[in-house]
Amino acid sequence: MVLKMERVADGETTILLLSGRIQSEHVAELRAQIEAASQKIVVDLDEVKLVDRDVVCFLGNCEANGVVLRQCPIYVREWIDREKSSQGDF
C-alpha cells in the first residue's frame, strides 16, 4: 500500500486528500504541498491506514501551525496528543 495524494482547491481552501500508508519518506512531499498553498490548508486523513512516528510529529506540527486535520483516524489523533504531551509542543 502506497500513499495517494489528491489536491482539491476551491479558491478559499486547499484540501489534501490522503489515503494509504504515510511514511517518513513522504514528509518532504507533504511539506512541499502544504507550503505551496496560498490559502487555508485542510489535510483529510479519512483513508489513511498507517503512519509512522515522523509523520505523526509532522502532522502535529502542521496542526500547531494552523493546518486543519480532518477525519483523522482515532489512533493517529491519540498518538499526536501523546507526542504533544511528552514533548510539550512540536
Buried (B, 14 or more C-beta within 10 A) or exposed (E): EEBEBEEEEEEEEBBBBBBBBBBEEBBEEBEEBBEEBEEEBBBBBEEBEBBBEBBBBBBBBBBEEEBBBEEBBEEBBEBBEEBBEEEEEB
